[in-house]
Amino acid sequence: MKYALLGDIHSNLEALEAVLADAERGGAGRVLCLGDIVGYNADPAACIDRIIESGATTVRGNHDHEAAREAEPEDFAPLAAAGLRYSRGALDEAQKEWLRKLPLHKTLRSGGPLGDFSLVHSTFARPDSWAYVFTPLDAQVSLSWQKTRLGFFGHTHVPHLFVSADKNVAAHVYHRVDLVRDVELDPGVDRRYFANIGSVGQPRDGDPRASYALFDTRTGLLELRRFPYDLELTQRKIVLAGLPEELAARLERGR
């Protein structure tokens, strides 16, 4: 089975549509979503509907969690809070209920040589704490709770691959990668992997193209893919929605 792994869509419909079309051309048979469908940008309702339509197996992100609540968001920066308030107003009750029912983590069965693999938005240590994993030490904490050899996460908007051998964790970080970057996950070595496939709708690694991955369970090949989308249309929608113009500007910077 070849999976399309995507996350941190953040209400960017143009990026989501571009990624789903590319994944279909790439032979993906199933979509897996690592959370944060909503927030920041102008199309939260349409993005939820598109993810549901795709049949994606989805875990809950912190923006999804807060958008389905009524309480004022805590620990959100001003731009994030503005996007969250907009998402709340744009979603109907059925969509909010769908977000509330999303699991915090998910394990998928696989007949491939790497065995089963797991999805989480932030960290396996405490998924509802929404902690960030940037460093090998951060990854080591999460890997100590990871029940499968391979785990995927989002939240940072920056592609990372952490590899654990015994109690040592080595990190390989991809910045400004080409359209496709292949990573071979070796089933013959006793290692565990924790991979972040970047952000569809708001990349923060200096590359404004949408980021996602294709994963082939038969071969262990993880393809990190970058794909352009109609950025100017997304920016116009942000401004017309009355969202802060900085949200439009940062998409072009990829930061």
C-alpha positions in Angstrom: 0.0 0.0 0.0 1.2 3.5 -0.8 -0.1 6.2 1.6 -0.2 10.0 1.2 0.7 11.6 4.5 -0.3 15.2 5.0 -1.0 17.6 7.8 -1.1 21.2 9.0 -3.4 22.1 6.2 -4.6 25.2 8.1 -7.6 26.1 5.9 -5.5 26.4 2.7 -7.8 24.8 0.2 -5.6 25.6 -2.9 -2.6 23.8 -1.3 -4.7 20.9 -0.2 -6.2 20.3 -3.6 -2.8 20.5 -5.3 -1.4 17.9 -2.8 -4.3 15.5 -3.2 -4.1 15.7 -7.0 -0.3 15.1 -6.9 -0.8 12.2 -4.4 -3.3 10.6 -6.8 -0.9 10.9 -9.7 1.8 9.4 -7.4 -0.3 6.2 -6.9 -1.4 6.8 -3.3 -4.2 4.4 -2.4 -5.1 6.0 1.0 -4.8 9.4 2.7 -3.6 9.9 6.2 -4.0 13.3 7.9 -1.8 14.4 10.9 -4.2 17.1 12.1 -4.6 20.9 12.1 -7.0 21.0 9.2 -8.3 24.4 10.3 -6.8 27.7 11.5 -4.8 30.6 10.0 -6.2 30.7 6.5 -9.6 31.3 4.8 -11.2 28.0 4.0 -11.6 25.9 7.1 -15.0 24.4 6.3 -14.1 23.5 2.7 -10.9 21.8 3.9 -12.8 19.7 6.4 -15.2 18.7 3.8 -12.4 17.8 1.4 -10.6 15.7 4.0 -13.8 13.8 4.8 -14.5 13.3 1.1 -11.0 11.9 0.6 -11.7 9.2 3.3 -8.6 10.2 5.2 -7.7 8.6 8.5 -7.2 11.7 10.6 -5.9 12.6 14.1 -6.7 15.8 15.9 -4.4 18.8 16.0 -4.4 21.7 18.5 -6.2 24.0 16.1 -8.8 21.4 15.4 -9.2 20.9 19.1 -9.6 24.6 19.9 -11.9 25.3 16.9 -14.4 22.9 18.3 -14.5 24.5 21.7 -16.2 27.7 23.0 -13.6 28.8 25.5 -11.1 31.5 24.6 -7.9 29.9 23.3 -4.9 29.8 25.6 -1.2 30.0 24.7 -2.0 31.0 21.1 0.0 33.8 19.5 -2.1 36.7 18.1 -2.0 35.6 14.5 -2.9 32.0 15.5 -5.8 33.3 17.7 -7.2 35.4 14.9 -7.2 32.5 12.5 -8.8 30.3 15.1 -11.6 32.7 15.8 -12.3 32.9 12.1 -12.4 29.1 11.8 -14.8 28.9 14.7 -17.2 31.3 13.0 -16.9 29.5 9.6 -17.6 26.0 10.9 -21.1 24.5 11.5 -21.9 22.4 14.5 -21.6 19.1 12.5 -18.1 20.0 11.5 -17.1 21.0 15.0 -18.5 17.7 16.3 -16.5 15.8 13.7 -13.4 17.6 14.9 -14.2 16.8 18.6 -14.4 13.0 17.7 -11.0 12.8 16.1 -8.6 10.6 18.0 -5.3 12.1 19.4 -3.3 9.2 18.0 -3.9 6.3 15.7 -2.1 3.0 14.9 -2.4 1.5 11.4 -2.0 -2.1 10.6 0.6 -2.9 7.9 1.8 -6.1 6.3 5.0 -4.4 5.2 8.5 -5.2 6.6 8.5 -2.2 8.9 5.3 -3.5 10.6 2.5 -1.3 12.0 3.0 2.5 12.2 1.4 5.3 14.2 0.1 8.8 13.7 0.0 11.8 16.1 -0.1 15.5 15.7 2.4 16.5 18.4 4.1 13.9 20.5 3.3 10.3 21.7 4.4 11.2 25.3 1.4 13.4 25.9 -0.6 14.0 22.7 -2.9 16.5 24.4 -0.1 18.7 25.7 0.7 19.9 22.1 4.4 19.9 22.8 6.7 20.6 19.9 9.4 18.1 18.7 12.4 20.0 17.2 15.4 18.5 18.8 16.8 15.0 19.2 16.0 15.3 23.0 12.4 16.2 22.2 12.2 13.2 19.9 13.8 10.8 22.4 11.0 11.6 24.9 8.3 10.9 22.2 10.1 7.8 20.9 10.1 6.3 24.4 6.3 6.2 24.2 6.0 5.2 20.6 4.7 1.6 20.4 5.5 1.0 16.7 8.8 1.1 14.8 7.6 4.0 12.7 5.7 7.1 13.8 4.6 10.2 11.9 3.8 13.6 13.4 3.1 17.2 12.4 2.8 20.5 14.4 6.2 22.0 13.7 5.5 22.7 10.0 9.2 21.7 9.3 10.1 18.3 7.8 12.3 16.2 10.1 13.3 12.6 10.4 14.5 11.3 13.7 16.1 7.8 14.0 16.5 6.0 17.3 19.1 3.3 17.8 19.1 1.9 21.4 18.9 5.1 23.6 20.6 7.4 21.2 18.6 9.6 18.8 20.1 11.1 15.7 18.3 13.8 13.7 18.3 14.5 10.0 16.6 17.8 9.1 15.6 18.7 5.6 15.6 22.3 4.6 14.6 23.7 1.1 14.4 20.2 -0.3 13.8 19.4 -4.0 10.3 18.4 -5.1 11.0 14.7 -4.1 13.4 13.6 -1.5 13.7 9.9 -1.0 14.4 8.3 2.4 14.8 4.6 2.7 13.7 3.3 6.1 15.7 0.1 6.7 13.5 -2.8 8.0 16.6 -4.9 8.5 18.1 -2.7 11.3 16.7 -2.5 14.8 15.7 1.2 14.7 12.7 3.3 15.3 11.7 6.3 13.2 9.8 9.5 14.0 9.1 11.5 10.8 7.5 14.9 10.3 6.4 15.5 6.7 6.0 19.3 6.9 3.0 21.4 6.3 0.5 21.5 3.4 -0.9 24.9 4.1 1.7 26.9 6.0 5.3 25.7 5.6 7.9 27.2 7.9 11.2 26.0 6.5 11.7 28.8 4.0 10.1 26.9 1.1 6.6 28.2 0.3 5.5 25.1 -1.6 3.1 22.6 0.0 4.9 19.8 1.8 3.7 16.2 2.2 5.0 12.7 1.8 4.2 9.4 0.0 5.0 6.3 2.0 5.2 2.8 0.4 4.9 0.1 3.1 6.2 -2.6 0.8 9.6 -1.0 0.2 9.9 1.3 3.2 10.4 4.2 0.9 9.4 7.6 2.2 9.2 10.3 -0.5 9.1 13.9 0.8 7.4 15.9 -1.8 7.1 19.7 -2.4 4.4 21.0 -4.7 3.4 24.5 -5.8 -0.1 25.8 -5.6 -2.1 29.0 -6.4 -0.5 31.1 -3.7 -1.9 34.4 -4.9 -5.5 33.1 -4.8 -5.0 31.9 -1.2 -3.5 35.3 -0.2 -6.4 37.2 -1.8 -8.9 35.0 0.1 -7.1 35.7 3.4 -7.4 39.5 2.8 -11.0 39.4 1.7 -11.9 37.3 4.7 -10.6 40.1 7.0 -7.8 38.1 8.4 -4.5 39.7 9.3 -2.6 40.5 6.1 0.6 39.1 7.7 -1.0 35.7 7.3 -1.0 36.2 3.6 2.6 37.6 3.6 4.1 34.8 5.6 2.9 32.2 3.1 5.1 33.7 0.4 8.1 33.6 2.7 7.5 30.1 3.8 8.0 31.1 7.4 
